């Protein structure tokens, strides 16, 4: 394929931005079809009279925007559009469409999986930024940085992983543009198009979207309080030859449950028996002060890809995640990482935060605030006879059911009229109606419970 962009009148300083926008428009307009292979970096640079460095920047930005995907050994391809966009309903009657509406309106989101701004520590980030600035920015403009990410940060992560008995080499850790980028890389390492992966039901819907974008078939198993239904899981494995299972071990999304050690051993035993990999998403595990068991601890990164992120606990706008890979996947992971690189400036800031020592205190403060919010929400839940999926004392979420909420469209509509937003069970593929996910930091708000009283939840 030959693509020529009219660069006439583009100032040098805006060349990358302008070409990125024009290619983005070609994709959005359908002139570049999903699945189409992009010209090689060398060819695009030659056809458009730009440098290879500029072309790499353009392609990386389009990957970050979700418009291109990098396939190891093959090149760049136009990505299939995400389902969350395809499902937008102009009437706003579905959970997916309201999720989009919520992001652009003033609805109060009681299901939001982030912390309130006043729970975070902008001063801590500012101090870290100043220390990075004092050390000088000259090294930031010298090349692309290390293939796996900023080494001092990876070494700091390695030390912290050793603290939870996950023993690895720093070279097995790669930094990524958030947790979802890490999961995307791990999927590419564990599966090829046409393979099958297994997800929980209910479970996090973005796992499904990433798998679909990678042309991976999906099978589901019921999520029970302490882990996946083992009998169902084995049945699926017998009939599908699945290559991957993805889940959240601690503070499972949306149920809030933790994987019980006995269930963890069963899962790893099945992984050995049926030869599949596991992606362990541990983004909220840091908020459990009891040092619970992780799959990566039991497995020692043999079959388990371990994912974590600093975006939740520092700032959602600071996209720093990381992926711990088995040693035999390290070189392949570095090649697949193209397009998933975070900003090295952000990496250095996170590294300074960790070295300052205030991060541990910050985490302890988050744990205390979350505990206080959880107690308050649990009291409100009990007063209205909700049924809780799980009772986890260190979770981010409360997944609850009430017969009065079984008409989800009515619930969403009434909530919107009251300026509120909830993620309902159907968004997480929960087959039974009447479930919603609450996030403790936001559900403590009095407006949430006044609303439930108004619609007759008792």
DODOMAR-562998 format. One record per residue (C-alpha): residue number from 1; residue in three letters; chain; x, y, z. Coordinates in Angstrom, 1 decimal, decimal comma, padded with zeros to 4 digits. Each point is the difference from the previous one (the first is absolute). Last residue first. Example, Ala and Ser with C-alpha at 12.3 -4.5 7.8 and 13.67 -1.06 7.14 Angstrom:
# residues 2
REC  resi  resn  chain       X       Y       Z
REC     2   Ser      A   013,7  -001,1   007,1
REC     1   Ala      A  -001,4  -003,4   000,7
END
This chain:
# residues 458
REC  resi  resn  chain       X       Y       Z
REC   458   Unk      A  -035,5  -001,2   050,8
REC   457   Unk      A   000,6   001,3  -003,5
REC   456   Unk      A  -003,1   002,1  -000,7
REC   455   Unk      A   001,2   002,4  -002,7
REC   454   Unk      A   000,4   002,9   002,4
REC   453   Unk      A   001,9  -002,1   002,5
REC   452   Unk      A   002,5  -001,1  -002,6
REC   451   Unk      A   000,5   003,7  -001,0
REC   450   Unk      A   000,6   001,1   003,6
REC   449   Unk      A   002,6  -002,8   000,2
REC   448   Unk      A   002,0   001,3  -003,0
REC   447   Unk      A  -000,4   003,7   001,0
REC   446   Unk      A   001,6  -000,7   003,4
REC   445   Unk      A   003,4  -000,6  -001,6
REC   444   Unk      A   001,7  -003,1   001,4
REC   443   Unk      A  -000,4  -001,6  -003,5
REC   442   Unk      A   002,8   002,1  -001,3
REC   441   Unk      A   003,1  -001,3   001,9
REC   440   Unk      A  -001,8  -003,4   000,4
REC   439   Unk      A  -000,4  -000,8  -003,7
REC   438   Unk      A  -003,5  -001,4  -000,7
REC   437   Unk      A  -000,7  -002,7  -002,5
REC   436   Unk      A  -003,7  -000,8  -000,8
REC   435   Unk      A  -002,0  -003,2  -000,2
REC   434   Unk      A  -003,8  -000,3  -000,6
REC   433   Unk      A   000,1  -002,2  -003,1
REC   432   Unk      A   001,6  -003,5   000,0
REC   431   Unk      A   002,2  -000,8  -003,0
REC   430   Unk      A   002,9   002,2   001,3
REC   429   Unk      A   001,9   000,9  -003,2
REC   428   Unk      A   001,9   002,9   001,7
REC   427   Unk      A  -002,1   002,7  -001,6
REC   426   Unk      A  -003,1  -002,2   000,7
REC   425   Unk      A   000,7   000,4   003,7
REC   424   Unk      A  -000,6   003,7   000,1
REC   423   Unk      A   002,5   002,8   000,1
REC   422   Unk      A  -001,6   002,9   001,8
REC   421   Unk      A  -000,4   003,7  -000,8
REC   420   Unk      A  -001,7   002,8   001,9
REC   419   Unk      A  -001,4   003,5  -000,8
REC   418   Unk      A  -003,4  -000,9   001,4
REC   417   Unk      A  -001,6  -000,2  -003,5
REC   416   Unk      A   003,0  -002,2  -000,9
REC   415   Unk      A  -000,7  -002,3   002,8
REC   414   Unk      A  -003,6  -000,3  -001,1
REC   413   Unk      A   001,0  -000,9  -003,5
REC   412   Unk      A   002,7  -002,5   001,1
REC   411   Unk      A  -002,4  -001,7   002,4
REC   410   Unk      A  -002,8  -000,2  -002,6
REC   409   Unk      A   002,4  -001,5  -002,6
REC   408   Unk      A   001,3  -002,5   002,6
REC   407   Unk      A  -003,4  -001,4   001,0
REC   406   Unk      A   001,3  -002,4   002,6
REC   405   Unk      A   000,9   002,8   002,5
REC   404   Unk      A  -003,0  -000,5   002,4
REC   403   Unk      A   001,0  -003,7   000,3
REC   402   Unk      A   003,3   001,1   001,7
REC   401   Unk      A   003,6  -001,1  -000,8
REC   400   Unk      A   003,4   001,2   001,1
REC   399   Unk      A   003,5   000,1  -001,3
REC   398   Unk      A   002,0   002,2   002,5
REC   397   Unk      A   003,4   001,1  -001,4
REC   396   Unk      A   003,4   001,1   001,0
REC   395   Unk      A   000,6  -003,0   002,2
REC   394   Unk      A   001,8  -000,3   003,4
REC   393   Unk      A  -002,6  -001,6   002,3
REC   392   Unk      A  -001,3  -002,3  -002,7
REC   391   Unk      A  -003,6  -001,1   000,6
REC   390   Unk      A  -001,2  -001,3  -003,4
REC   389   Unk      A  -003,0   000,0  -002,3
REC   388   Unk      A  -001,9   002,3   002,3
REC   387   Unk      A  -003,8  -000,3   000,3
REC   386   Unk      A  -001,7   003,3   000,7
REC   385   Unk      A  -002,4   000,2   002,9
REC   384   Unk      A  -000,2   003,8   000,2
REC   383   Unk      A   001,5   000,5   003,5
REC   382   Unk      A   002,8  -002,5  -000,8
REC   381   Unk      A   001,2   002,0  -003,1
REC   380   Unk      A   000,0   003,2   002,0
REC   379   Unk      A   002,2  -001,5   002,7
REC   378   Unk      A   002,3  -001,6  -002,6
REC   377   Unk      A   000,4   003,4  -001,6
REC   376   Unk      A   001,2   001,7   003,2
REC   375   Unk      A   002,4  -002,8   000,9
REC   374   Unk      A   001,4   000,0  -003,5
REC   373   Unk      A   000,6   003,7   000,1
REC   372   Unk      A   002,0  -000,2   003,2
REC   371   Unk      A   002,0  -002,9  -001,4
REC   370   Unk      A   000,7   001,9  -003,2
REC   369   Unk      A   001,2   002,9   002,0
REC   368   Unk      A   002,4  -002,2   002,0
REC   367   Unk      A   001,3  -001,8  -003,1
REC   366   Unk      A   000,5   003,2  -001,8
REC   365   Unk      A   002,0   001,4   003,0
REC   364   Unk      A   002,1  -003,2   000,1
REC   363   Unk      A   000,7   000,4  -003,8
REC   362   Unk      A   001,1   003,6   000,6
REC   361   Unk      A   002,3  -001,0   002,8
REC   360   Unk      A   001,6  -002,6  -002,3
REC   359   Unk      A   000,3   002,6  -002,7
REC   358   Unk      A   001,8   002,4   002,3
REC   357   Unk      A   003,3  -001,9  -000,2
REC   356   Unk      A   001,7   002,5  -002,4
REC   355   Unk      A   001,3  -002,9  -002,1
REC   354   Unk      A  -003,5  -001,1  -001,1
REC   353   Unk      A  -001,0   003,5  -000,9
REC   352   Unk      A   003,3   000,5  -001,9
REC   351   Unk      A  -000,6  -003,1  -002,0
REC   350   Unk      A  -003,6   001,2  -000,8
REC   349   Unk      A   001,5   003,3  -001,3
REC   348   Unk      A   002,6  -001,8  -002,0
REC   347   Unk      A  -002,6  -002,2  -001,7
REC   346   Unk      A  -002,2   003,1  -000,7
REC   345   Unk      A   003,0   001,6  -001,8
REC   344   Unk      A   000,7  -003,2  -001,8
REC   343   Unk      A  -003,5   000,3  -001,5
REC   342   Unk      A  -001,6  -003,4  -000,3
REC   341   Unk      A   000,8  -002,5  -002,8
REC   340   Unk      A  -002,8  -002,1  -001,3
REC   339   Unk      A   000,5   000,7  -003,7
REC   338   Unk      A   003,0  -002,4  -000,3
REC   337   Unk      A  -000,3  -002,4   003,0
REC   336   Unk      A  -000,4  -003,0  -002,3
REC   335   Unk      A   003,8   000,0  -000,6
REC   334   Unk      A   000,8   000,2   003,7
REC   333   Unk      A  -002,5  -002,7   000,8
REC   332   Unk      A   001,6  -002,4  -002,5
REC   331   Unk      A   003,4   000,4   001,8
REC   330   Unk      A  -001,6  -000,6   003,4
REC   329   Unk      A  -002,2  -003,0  -000,8
REC   328   Unk      A   002,4  -002,7   001,3
REC   327   Unk      A   000,4   001,9   003,3
REC   326   Unk      A  -003,7   000,0   000,7
REC   325   Unk      A  -001,4   003,5  -000,2
REC   324   Unk      A  -000,6   002,7   002,6
REC   323   Unk      A  -002,1   002,8  -001,6
REC   322   Unk      A   000,0   003,6   001,1
REC   321   Unk      A  -002,3   003,0   000,2
REC   320   Unk      A   000,7   003,8  -000,2
REC   319   Unk      A  -002,7   002,1  -001,6
REC   318   Unk      A   000,1   003,2   002,1
REC   317   Unk      A  -003,3   001,6  -000,8
REC   316   Unk      A  -001,8  -002,5   002,4
REC   315   Unk      A   002,2   001,4   002,7
REC   314   Unk      A   002,0  -001,5   002,9
REC   313   Unk      A  -001,9  -003,1   001,4
REC   312   Unk      A  -002,0  -001,0  -003,0
REC   311   Unk      A   002,7   000,8  -002,6
REC   310   Unk      A   002,8  -001,9   001,8
REC   309   Unk      A  -000,7  -003,2  -001,9
REC   308   Unk      A   000,2  -003,8   000,4
REC   307   Unk      A   000,1  -003,0  -002,3
REC   306   Unk      A   001,5  -003,5   000,7
REC   305   Unk      A   000,2  -002,5  -002,9
REC   304   Unk      A  -000,3  -003,4   001,6
REC   303   Unk      A   001,2  -003,3  -001,6
REC   302   Unk      A   003,5  -000,1   001,6
REC   301   Unk      A  -000,1   003,3   001,9
REC   300   Unk      A   000,8  -001,4   003,4
REC   299   Unk      A  -003,2  -002,1  -000,1
REC   298   Unk      A  -001,1   000,4   003,6
REC   297   Unk      A   001,1   003,6   000,2
REC   296   Unk      A  -001,3   000,8  -003,5
REC   295   Unk      A  -003,4  -001,4   001,1
REC   294   Unk      A  -000,1   002,5   002,8
REC   293   Unk      A  -000,5  -000,7   003,7
REC   292   Unk      A  -001,1   002,8   002,3
REC   291   Unk      A   002,4   002,5   001,5
REC   290   Unk      A  -002,5   001,0   002,8
REC   289   Unk      A   000,2   003,7  -000,8
REC   288   Unk      A  -002,3  -000,4  -003,1
REC   287   Unk      A   000,2   003,3  -001,9
REC   286   Unk      A   003,0  -001,1  -002,1
REC   285   Unk      A  -002,2  -002,7  -001,5
REC   284   Unk      A  -002,0   002,7  -001,8
REC   283   Unk      A   001,7  -000,3  -003,4
REC   282   Unk      A   000,7  -003,7   000,3
REC   281   Unk      A  -000,9  -001,4  -003,5
REC   280   Unk      A   001,2  -003,6  -000,1
REC   279   Unk      A   000,3  -001,2  -003,6
REC   278   Unk      A   000,1  -003,8  -000,1
REC   277   Unk      A   001,6  -002,3  -002,6
REC   276   Unk      A  -001,4  -003,4  -001,2
REC   275   Unk      A   001,5  -003,5  -000,1
REC   274   Unk      A  -003,0  -002,2   000,9
REC   273   Unk      A   001,5  -001,8   003,0
REC   272   Unk      A   002,3   002,8   001,1
REC   271   Unk      A  -002,7   002,7  -000,2
REC   270   Unk      A  -002,4  -002,4   001,7
REC   269   Unk      A   002,4  -000,3   002,9
REC   268   Unk      A   000,4   003,8   000,0
REC   267   Unk      A  -003,8   000,5   000,3
REC   266   Unk      A  -000,3  -002,6   002,8
REC   265   Unk      A   002,8   001,6   002,0
REC   264   Unk      A  -001,7   003,4  -000,4
REC   263   Unk      A  -003,3  -001,5   001,1
REC   262   Unk      A   001,5  -001,3   003,2
REC   261   Unk      A   001,7   003,4   000,6
REC   260   Unk      A  -003,4   001,8  -000,4
REC   259   Unk      A  -000,2   002,5  -002,8
REC   258   Unk      A  -001,2   003,3   001,4
REC   257   Unk      A  -003,4   001,5  -000,6
REC   256   Unk      A  -001,0   003,6  -001,0
REC   255   Unk      A  -002,6  -001,4  -002,4
REC   254   Unk      A   000,6   002,4  -002,9
REC   253   Unk      A   003,0  -000,3  -000,4
REC   252   Unk      A   001,8  -002,3   002,4
REC   251   Unk      A   001,5   001,7   003,0
REC   250   Unk      A   003,0  -002,4  -000,1
REC   249   Unk      A   000,5  -002,6  -002,7
REC   248   Unk      A  -001,2   002,0  -002,9
REC   247   Unk      A  -000,5  -002,3  -003,0
REC   246   Unk      A   001,2  -001,2  -003,4
REC   245   Unk      A   000,3  -003,6  -001,1
REC   244   Unk      A   002,0  -000,9  -003,0
REC   243   Unk      A   000,8  -002,7  -002,6
REC   242   Unk      A  -003,4  -001,7  -000,3
REC   241   Unk      A   000,0  -003,6  -001,4
REC   240   Unk      A  -003,8   000,6  -000,5
REC   239   Unk      A  -001,9  -003,1   001,1
REC   238   Unk      A   002,1  -001,4   002,9
REC   237   Unk      A   000,9   003,5   001,2
REC   236   Unk      A  -003,6   001,1   000,1
REC   235   Unk      A  -000,9  -003,1   002,1
REC   234   Unk      A   002,9   000,7   002,3
REC   233   Unk      A  -001,2   003,6   000,5
REC   232   Unk      A  -003,6  -001,1   000,6
REC   231   Unk      A   001,1  -002,4   002,7
REC   230   Unk      A   002,3   002,6   001,6
REC   229   Unk      A  -002,6   002,7   000,2
REC   228   Unk      A   002,3   003,1   000,0
REC   227   Unk      A   001,1   001,3   003,4
REC   226   Unk      A  -000,9   000,7   003,6
REC   225   Unk      A  -003,5   001,5  -000,4
REC   224   Unk      A  -000,9  -001,8  -003,2
REC   223   Unk      A   000,9   001,2  -003,5
REC   222   Unk      A  -001,9  -002,0  -002,6
REC   221   Unk      A   002,2  -001,1  -003,0
REC   220   Unk      A   000,1   001,7  -003,4
REC   219   Unk      A   001,6  -000,8  -003,3
REC   218   Unk      A   001,5   002,5  -002,4
REC   217   Unk      A   001,6  -000,2  -003,4
REC   216   Unk      A   003,0   002,1  -000,6
REC   215   Unk      A   000,1   002,4  -003,0
REC   214   Unk      A   002,4   002,4   001,8
REC   213   Unk      A  -002,7   002,8   000,1
REC   212   Unk      A  -002,4  -002,7   001,3
REC   211   Unk      A   002,4  -000,7   002,9
REC   210   Unk      A   000,4   003,7   000,8
REC   209   Unk      A  -003,8   000,4   000,0
REC   208   Unk      A  -000,6  -003,0   002,2
REC   207   Unk      A   002,6   001,2   002,6
REC   206   Unk      A  -001,8   003,4  -000,2
REC   205   Unk      A  -003,2  -001,7   001,3
REC   204   Unk      A   001,4  -000,7   003,6
REC   203   Unk      A  -001,7  -003,1   001,2
REC   202   Unk      A  -003,3  -001,7   000,9
REC   201   Unk      A   000,6  -002,5  -001,5
REC   200   Unk      A   003,7  -000,7   000,2
REC   199   Unk      A   002,1  -000,2  -003,2
REC   198   Unk      A   001,6  -002,8  -002,0
REC   197   Unk      A   002,1   000,4  -003,1
REC   196   Unk      A  -000,2  -001,9  -003,3
REC   195   Unk      A   002,5   000,1  -002,9
REC   194   Unk      A  -001,1   001,3  -003,4
REC   193   Unk      A   002,6   002,8  -000,1
REC   192   Unk      A   003,1  -000,9   002,1
REC   191   Unk      A   000,1  -000,3   003,7
REC   190   Unk      A   002,3   000,3   003,0
REC   189   Unk      A   002,4   002,7  -001,1
REC   188   Unk      A  -002,7   002,1  -001,7
REC   187   Unk      A  -002,2  -000,3   003,0
REC   186   Unk      A   002,9   001,1   002,2
REC   185   Unk      A   000,5   003,1  -002,1
REC   184   Unk      A  -003,7   000,9   000,2
REC   183   Unk      A   000,0  -000,6   003,7
REC   182   Unk      A   002,9   002,4   000,5
REC   181   Unk      A  -001,7   002,6  -002,2
REC   180   Unk      A  -003,1  -000,4   002,2
REC   179   Unk      A   002,1   000,6   003,2
REC   178   Unk      A   001,4   003,4  -001,1
REC   177   Unk      A   002,3   001,1  -002,8
REC   176   Unk      A   002,5  -002,7   000,7
REC   175   Unk      A   003,1  -000,7   002,0
REC   174   Unk      A   001,8  -003,3  -000,6
REC   173   Unk      A   001,1  -002,4   002,8
REC   172   Unk      A   001,8  -003,2  -000,8
REC   171   Unk      A   003,3   001,9  -000,3
REC   170   Unk      A  -000,4   001,0   003,7
REC   169   Unk      A   000,5  -003,7   000,9
REC   168   Unk      A  -002,7  -001,8   001,9
REC   167   Unk      A  -001,1  -001,2   003,4
REC   166   Unk      A  -003,7   000,6   000,9
REC   165   Unk      A   000,1  -000,4   003,7
REC   164   Unk      A  -002,1   003,1   000,8
REC   163   Unk      A   003,1   002,1   001,0
REC   162   Unk      A   001,8  -001,5  -003,0
REC   161   Unk      A  -002,6   001,8  -002,1
REC   160   Unk      A   001,0   003,3   001,7
REC   159   Unk      A   003,6  -000,5  -000,8
REC   158   Unk      A  -000,7  -000,8  -003,7
REC   157   Unk      A  -002,2   003,1  -000,2
REC   156   Unk      A   003,0   002,1   001,2
REC   155   Unk      A   002,2  -001,7  -002,5
REC   154   Unk      A  -002,6   000,7  -002,8
REC   153   Unk      A   000,0   003,7   001,1
REC   152   Unk      A   003,8   000,2  -000,1
REC   151   Unk      A   000,0  -001,6  -003,4
REC   150   Unk      A  -002,4   002,4  -001,8
REC   149   Unk      A  -001,9  -002,3  -002,5
REC   148   Unk      A   000,5  -003,4  -001,6
REC   147   Unk      A   001,7   001,3  -003,1
REC   146   Unk      A   002,1   002,5   001,8
REC   145   Unk      A  -000,3   003,7  -001,0
REC   144   Unk      A  -001,1   001,3  -003,4
REC   143   Unk      A   003,1   002,0  -000,9
REC   142   Unk      A   001,5   002,9   002,1
REC   141   Unk      A  -002,7   002,6   000,5
REC   140   Unk      A  -000,9  -001,2   003,5
REC   139   Unk      A   003,7  -000,2   001,0
REC   138   Unk      A   000,2   003,8  -000,3
REC   137   Unk      A  -002,9   000,6   002,3
REC   136   Unk      A   002,0   000,9   003,2
REC   135   Unk      A   000,3  -001,5   003,4
REC   134   Unk      A  -001,8   003,1   001,4
REC   133   Unk      A  -003,0  -000,7  -002,3
REC   132   Unk      A  -000,3  -003,5   001,3
REC   131   Unk      A   000,0   001,3   003,6
REC   130   Unk      A  -002,6   002,6  -001,0
REC   129   Unk      A  -002,3  -002,7  -001,4
REC   128   Unk      A   000,3  -002,1   003,1
REC   127   Unk      A  -001,0   003,0   002,2
REC   126   Unk      A  -002,9   000,7  -002,3
REC   125   Unk      A  -001,1  -003,7   000,2
REC   124   Unk      A   000,0   000,1   003,8
REC   123   Unk      A  -001,9   003,3   000,0
REC   122   Unk      A  -002,6  -001,6  -002,3
REC   121   Unk      A  -000,8  -002,6   002,7
REC   120   Unk      A  -003,3  -001,9  -000,6
REC   119   Unk      A  -003,0  -000,2   002,3
REC   118   Unk      A  -001,1   003,5  -000,9
REC   117   Unk      A  -000,2  -001,0  -003,7
REC   116   Unk      A  -002,6  -002,6   000,8
REC   115   Unk      A   001,3  -003,5  -000,7
REC   114   Unk      A  -000,7  -002,0  -003,1
REC   113   Unk      A  -002,2  -002,9  -001,1
REC   112   Unk      A  -003,1   002,1  -000,4
REC   111   Unk      A  -003,2  -001,9   000,9
REC   110   Unk      A  -001,7   002,8   001,9
REC   109   Unk      A   000,4   002,3  -003,1
REC   108   Unk      A  -001,5   003,4   000,7
REC   107   Unk      A  -001,4   001,2  -003,4
REC   106   Unk      A   001,4   003,4  -001,1
REC   105   Unk      A   000,4  -000,9  -003,6
REC   104   Unk      A   002,8  -001,1  -002,4
REC   103   Unk      A   001,2  -003,3   001,6
REC   102   Unk      A  -003,5  -000,9   001,1
REC   101   Unk      A  -001,3   000,1  -003,5
REC   100   Unk      A   002,5  -002,7  -001,1
REC    99   Unk      A  -000,9  -002,2   002,9
REC    98   Unk      A  -003,6   000,8  -000,7
REC    97   Unk      A   000,5  -001,5  -003,5
REC    96   Unk      A   001,5  -003,2   001,4
REC    95   Unk      A  -002,7  -000,4   002,7
REC    94   Unk      A  -002,7   000,2  -002,7
REC    93   Unk      A  -002,9   002,4  -000,4
REC    92   Unk      A   001,9   003,1  -001,0
REC    91   Unk      A  -002,4   000,8  -002,8
REC    90   Unk      A   002,9   000,5  -002,4
REC    89   Unk      A   001,3  -003,5   000,7
REC    88   Unk      A   003,7  -000,6   000,1
REC    87   Unk      A   000,7  -003,7  -000,6
REC    86   Unk      A   002,6   000,4  -002,9
REC    85   Unk      A   002,1   002,2   002,2
REC    84   Unk      A   000,2  -002,5   002,9
REC    83   Unk      A   000,6  -002,6  -002,6
REC    82   Unk      A   003,4   001,4  -000,9
REC    81   Unk      A   000,7   000,6  -003,7
REC    80   Unk      A   002,2  -002,7  -001,6
REC    79   Unk      A   003,6   001,3  -000,1
REC    78   Unk      A   001,8   001,2  -003,1
REC    77   Unk      A   003,2  -002,1  -000,3
REC    76   Unk      A   003,7   000,6   000,8
REC    75   Unk      A   002,8  -002,4  -000,9
REC    74   Unk      A   000,4  -003,8  -000,4
REC    73   Unk      A   002,7  -001,3   002,3
REC    72   Unk      A  -002,0   000,8   003,1
REC    71   Unk      A  -003,3   001,6  -000,7
REC    70   Unk      A  -000,4   003,6   000,9
REC    69   Unk      A  -003,5   001,4   000,2
REC    68   Unk      A  -001,4   003,2  -001,4
REC    67   Unk      A  -002,9   002,2   000,9
REC    66   Unk      A   000,0  -000,6   003,7
REC    65   Unk      A   001,2   003,5   000,8
REC    64   Unk      A   003,2  -001,4   001,5
REC    63   Unk      A   000,5  -001,9  -003,3
REC    62   Unk      A  -000,6   003,2  -001,9
REC    61   Unk      A   002,6   001,8   002,1
REC    60   Unk      A   002,6  -002,8  -000,5
REC    59   Unk      A  -000,6   000,2  -003,8
REC    58   Unk      A   000,6   003,7  -000,1
REC    57   Unk      A   003,0  -000,1   002,2
REC    56   Unk      A   001,6  -002,8  -002,1
REC    55   Unk      A  -000,7   002,0  -003,1
REC    54   Unk      A   001,7   003,1   001,4
REC    53   Unk      A   003,1  -002,2   000,9
REC    52   Unk      A  -000,1  -001,4  -003,5
REC    51   Unk      A   000,3   003,5  -001,4
REC    50   Unk      A  -002,5   001,6  -002,2
REC    49   Unk      A  -000,3   000,3  -003,8
REC    48   Unk      A  -003,4  -001,5  -000,2
REC    47   Unk      A   000,6  -003,1  -002,1
REC    46   Unk      A   003,5  -000,6   001,5
REC    45   Unk      A  -001,1   000,2   003,6
REC    44   Unk      A  -003,0  -002,2  -000,7
REC    43   Unk      A   002,3  -002,5  -001,7
REC    42   Unk      A   002,6  -000,2   002,8
REC    41   Unk      A  -002,7  -000,2   002,7
REC    40   Unk      A  -001,7  -002,8  -001,9
REC    39   Unk      A  -003,2   000,9  -001,8
REC    38   Unk      A  -003,1  -000,8   002,1
REC    37   Unk      A  -001,8  -003,3  -000,3
REC    36   Unk      A  -003,8   000,2  -000,3
REC    35   Unk      A  -001,8  -001,9   002,7
REC    34   Unk      A  -002,6   002,6   000,7
REC    33   Unk      A  -000,4   002,1  -003,2
REC    32   Unk      A   001,9   003,2  -000,8
REC    31   Unk      A  -002,4   002,3  -001,8
REC    30   Unk      A  -002,5  -000,9   002,7
REC    29   Unk      A  -000,5   003,6   001,0
REC    28   Unk      A   001,4  -000,7   003,5
REC    27   Unk      A   003,1  -001,6  -001,5
REC    26   Unk      A   000,6   002,9  -002,4
REC    25   Unk      A  -000,6   002,4   002,8
REC    24   Unk      A   002,7  -001,6   002,2
REC    23   Unk      A   002,4   000,1  -003,0
REC    22   Unk      A  -000,7   003,7  -000,2
REC    21   Unk      A   000,4   000,6   003,7
REC    20   Unk      A   003,3  -001,9   000,2
REC    19   Unk      A   001,3   001,9  -003,0
REC    18   Unk      A  -000,8   003,3   001,8
REC    17   Unk      A   001,4  -000,9   003,4
REC    16   Unk      A   003,3  -001,4  -001,5
REC    15   Unk      A   000,5   003,0  -002,2
REC    14   Unk      A  -000,9   002,6   002,6
REC    13   Unk      A   003,5   001,4   000,7
REC    12   Unk      A   000,9  -000,2  -003,7
REC    11   Unk      A  -002,8   002,2  -001,0
REC    10   Unk      A  -002,6  -001,6  -002,3
REC     9   Unk      A  -000,7   002,1  -003,1
REC     8   Unk      A   000,2  -002,9  -002,4
REC     7   Unk      A   000,2  -003,4   001,7
REC     6   Unk      A  -002,6  -001,6  -002,2
REC     5   Unk      A   000,0  -003,6   001,3
REC     4   Unk      A   000,9  -002,8  -002,3
REC     3   Unk      A  -001,0  -003,6   000,9
REC     2   Unk      A   001,2  -002,9  -002,2
REC     1   Unk      A  -001,2  -003,5   000,9
END
